[in-house]
Amino acid sequence: MNVEDVFWQKGRRWIRLHEKGGKHHIMPAHHNLQDCLVTESIALVGIVTHPLDAATRAS
């Protein structure tokens, strides 16, 4: 799966699955997968901070 295989369309996240023989299926992502993808992408960017980070920075 490539980055291009996950995309937004009409307010929903969709996934393109590749099969043997060049076939592919496009289907909407399950809401749990959608939440997981959002959480992981935010973590990769570094936006999420650990609650203890604020305490250690303040001192």
C-alpha positions as CSV (number, residue, x, y, z in Angstrom):
1,M,0.0,0.0,0.0
2,N,1.3,3.4,-0.9
3,V,0.5,6.9,0.4
4,E,-1.6,7.5,-2.8
5,D,-3.8,4.5,-1.9
6,V,-5.4,6.4,1.1
7,F,-7.4,9.5,0.1
8,W,-10.3,11.7,1.0
9,Q,-13.4,11.8,-1.1
10,K,-16.7,13.5,-0.2
11,G,-15.7,13.9,3.5
12,R,-14.7,10.3,3.9
13,R,-11.4,8.5,3.8
14,W,-11.1,5.8,1.1
15,I,-8.6,3.0,0.5
16,R,-7.4,1.5,-2.7
17,L,-6.5,-2.2,-2.4
18,H,-4.3,-3.9,-5.1
19,E,-4.8,-7.5,-6.1
20,K,-2.9,-9.9,-8.3
21,G,-3.3,-9.3,-12.0
22,G,-3.5,-5.5,-11.7
23,K,-7.0,-5.4,-10.3
24,H,-7.8,-2.9,-7.6
25,H,-10.8,-2.2,-5.3
26,I,-11.7,1.2,-3.8
27,M,-13.7,1.1,-0.6
28,P,-14.5,3.4,2.3
29,A,-12.3,3.1,5.4
30,H,-13.9,1.7,8.5
31,H,-14.3,4.4,11.2
32,N,-11.8,2.6,13.5
33,L,-9.2,2.5,10.7
34,Q,-9.9,6.2,9.9
35,D,-9.3,7.1,13.6
36,C,-6.1,5.1,13.7
37,L,-4.8,6.7,10.5
38,V,-5.4,10.2,11.8
39,T,-3.8,9.4,15.1
40,E,-0.7,7.9,13.5
41,S,-0.3,10.7,11.0
42,I,-0.5,13.3,13.8
43,A,2.1,11.3,15.8
44,L,4.4,11.2,12.8
45,V,4.2,14.9,12.3
46,G,5.1,15.4,16.0
47,I,2.0,17.4,17.1
48,V,1.2,15.0,19.9
49,T,2.9,15.8,23.2
50,H,3.1,13.6,26.2
51,P,1.5,15.1,29.4
52,L,4.8,14.9,31.2
53,D,6.5,17.0,28.5
54,A,4.7,20.1,29.6
55,A,5.7,19.5,33.3
56,T,9.4,19.0,32.4
57,R,9.5,22.1,30.2
58,A,8.0,24.3,32.9
59,S,10.7,23.5,35.4
